[in-house]
Amino acid sequence: MKRNERFFVYWDLVRPFTLLPPLLGMLSGAACAYGAAQVRATLAGAAPPGLGFERAWAVLLGAVMAATLNAGSNSINQLADLENDRINKPRRPLPSGRLDAMTALRVGVLFYLVALVAAWFVGVPRGGTLHECFWWALGGAVASLIYSVPPLRTKRWAWPAQITIAVSRGMLLRVCGWSCVAATVGDPEPWFTGAVFMFFLLGASATKDFADLEGDRAAGCRTWPVVHGTTGAARRVAPFLVFPWLLLPLGVALQHPLGGPLMAGNGTLLVILGVALSVYGIYIAYLMLRDPRELARVENHPSWVHMYRMMMVAQLGLISAYLYSGLTA
């Protein structure tokens, strides 16, 4: 295999489009932690903390961790899903024979190791406990393996699969990002913002399973589309596209133990973001419910693409709300 051909094989293995949301989620968590720290310091009458080279370097390492951990997860997942992909995605590197299983395993393990080393060197955030980022990243790595790899392989069951994805890529991802800048243990704010994305992914992550229905059924994976059919699964996904975003206005209304709103971002922007995302979710739900059978006929149905876009819009919106609040504190 020529060098340029090998590059594109590895490119297909790690699926770069899917690396952007966790990368952005990590940066968003860090930006929100920085903005929140400015607000909390002002409320306490203290000097707002600066970012500094140390924390900027930690954020960069955190971003590397998020991208490489997802790349490793994609590699191992394709190895575990070889039976499914022979039906669902025969052109992928493993079922097409362009890459052998042992090479995919080595690539996956390498990316996992790079991710965990990067997380370890994020270090200790101001006021935090030892290597918080590493332990949350390790939890996410373990969850990704539990999802894909036997003997547990939660992908085989509908709700356990959704929960595994939601906790690792929703909750822990944002907490990891926050831990690059500030402490997460004992602070409810990073966990509350993580819960917003956790509840979103609890249902929305099933949009990727519609196009894989036939292969998943043959491989014994009882995903929502396999268990409930395309129509039943679409109806179950729809609420998770809409209601989790209403937690953002709730976060503005609730109080933080240290004073001020639970979510320290600009309240007006957070309310607008929550309402706008809920309306966007209604539109995506409409696309899904208009013809649920189409979801199983198209590999990247518009609803799946919109789901990724929605997540990135939410991350960017939180960055804007928190940085604005921090700069004006």
Secondary structure, 3 states (H helix, E strand, C coil): CCHHHHHHHHHHHHCHHHHHHHHHHHHHHHHHHHHHHHHHHHHCCCCCCCCHHHHHHHHHHHHHHHHHHHHHHHHHHHHHCHHHHHHHCCCCCCCCCCCCHHHHHHHHHHHHHHHHHHHHCCCCCECCCCCHHHHHHHHHHHHHHHHHCCCCCHHHEHHHHHHHHHHHHHHHHHHHHHHCCECCCCCHHHHHHHHHHHHHHHHHHHHHHCCCHHHHHHCCCECHHHHHHHHHHHHHHHHHHHHHHHHHHHHHHCECCCCCECCCCCHHHHHHHHHHHHHHHHHHHHHHHHCHHHHCCCCCCHHHHHHHHHHHHHHHHHHHHHHHHHHCC
